[in-house]
Amino acid sequence: MTDPSFPRKRSCTLSMFTIWIILGFWTRTTMVSATTVEERISAILDHLRTSQQTEAADRDVPFVSLCFAQSLDGKLAMFAEEESSSFTVTSSIKQTTSNLAISGASSLLLTHALRSSHEGILVGGRTMSTDNPRLSNRLWNSDRSQPRTIVLDPFLRHLRMLGEGRKARNIIVCCSDKVELPEHSHHDVTFLPCRTCYDGSLDLVDVLINLRRHHGIKSVMVEGGPTLLGRFMEAQLFDAAYITIAPVLFGPGLGISLTERFSLAGNEICYHKFDNDFCLVASRRK
Ligand SMILES: NC(=O)c1ccc[n+]([C@@H]2O[C@H](COP(=O)([O-])OP(=O)(O)OC[C@H]3O[C@@H](n4cnc5c(N)ncnc54)[C@H](OP(=O)(O)O)[C@@H]3O)[C@@H](O)[C@H]2O)c1
């Protein structure tokens, strides 16, 4: 004869087990979602510092991180209205809008935190002349030393365009080794002559070698714009990438096709959610 109490006992044990699993899962998920933005950013920085120490210690080029924000349709900048553009950098290149806020406050905090963990912040000349950015860390332990601003400006066109109105201080201007340097330059501008490619752009490997050799810069964060970031991606010249994707659509504009330029295959990928944005963190698999 079977014990009639057995099934009841078993179902009782089973339901206790189910409740325990649910409670355990609930506590775990609540703990994860209860992690503050600052804690998640600190974890990202810890991982970055470990990678910087292991990867870049004995190299002749700095550790390179790419960091940018894009819309859902892959745009980093919108084209400016023709009539509202204040100047045209090069007639064949459409003017883009400046300082367009794509991502939210937490993503901006991440950007400043990442700046705090790099010795140099590198931008293309057009980002410098269009946005006139400060590129300093003002939001994350900002009392620490600031990263150097580095701009790629082969023919010093963008530096001249900004003139005295430039906001970034103490900058390194990477320029062509064939360009004539101004006799009297501003005290907070250092010129770093580099090799050029056939199209007049700077040879990125030479730029990186010179930054490390002549300025001792061991880590660089490339913040844009799309033309420069695309070149770094194409040449696979990066160790980490922080790509914020915001839930907005831009339509016509300048962007980077991640499917064409960015190979997920060679990277370890993880995602973080910051407010409404997704941040894709990629570390190059060695
Ligand atoms: N969403 C974001 O995260 C983000 C971030 C930064 C900027 N932006 C936006 O991006 C726009 C500007 O981007 P952009 O693509 O037009 O220009 P960019 O990438 O900022 O600058 C390109 C310029 O850098 C110089 N350069 C020198 N060597 C280079 C090389 N090897 N590869 C590439 N460039 C080299 C060239 O100067 P010359 O012109 O003298 O040849 C070139 O035209 C702005 O509207 C800005 O607001 C968005």
The ligand as an ORCA input file, in Angstrom:
! r2SCAN-3c Opt
* xyz 0 1
  N      28.505     61.134    -31.609
  C      29.747     61.249    -31.189
  O      30.147     60.503    -30.272
  C      30.663     62.254    -31.824
  C      31.959     62.356    -31.331
  C      32.820     63.273    -31.912
  C      32.379     64.057    -32.972
  N      31.094     63.949    -33.427
  C      30.645     64.775    -34.567
  O      31.390     64.367    -35.713
  C      31.476     65.473    -36.630
  C      32.888     65.584    -37.159
  O      33.340     64.311    -37.592
  P      34.045     64.089    -39.022
  O      33.950     62.640    -39.331
  O      33.491     65.076    -40.005
  O      35.565     64.526    -38.782
  P      36.676     64.011    -37.727
  O      36.776     62.524    -37.753
  O      36.472     64.676    -36.431
  O      37.992     64.660    -38.344
  C      38.491     64.234    -39.576
  C      39.713     65.083    -39.910
  O      40.823     64.715    -39.095
  C      42.025     64.876    -39.830
  N      42.771     63.609    -39.908
  C      44.111     63.522    -39.943
  N      44.522     62.285    -40.066
  C      43.419     61.516    -40.126
  C      43.222     60.118    -40.284
  N      44.242     59.246    -40.367
  N      41.959     59.657    -40.342
  C      40.923     60.499    -40.244
  N      41.047     61.861    -40.081
  C      42.291     62.353    -40.028
  C      41.644     65.334    -41.214
  O      41.800     66.741    -41.235
  P      41.774     67.639    -42.582
  O      40.355     68.091    -42.687
  O      42.720     68.773    -42.355
  O      42.188     66.760    -43.699
  C      40.192     64.918    -41.338
  O      39.438     65.689    -42.188
  C      31.009     66.702    -35.856
  O      29.721     67.066    -36.301
  C      30.934     66.241    -34.414
  O      29.913     66.906    -33.698
  C      30.240     63.053    -32.889
*
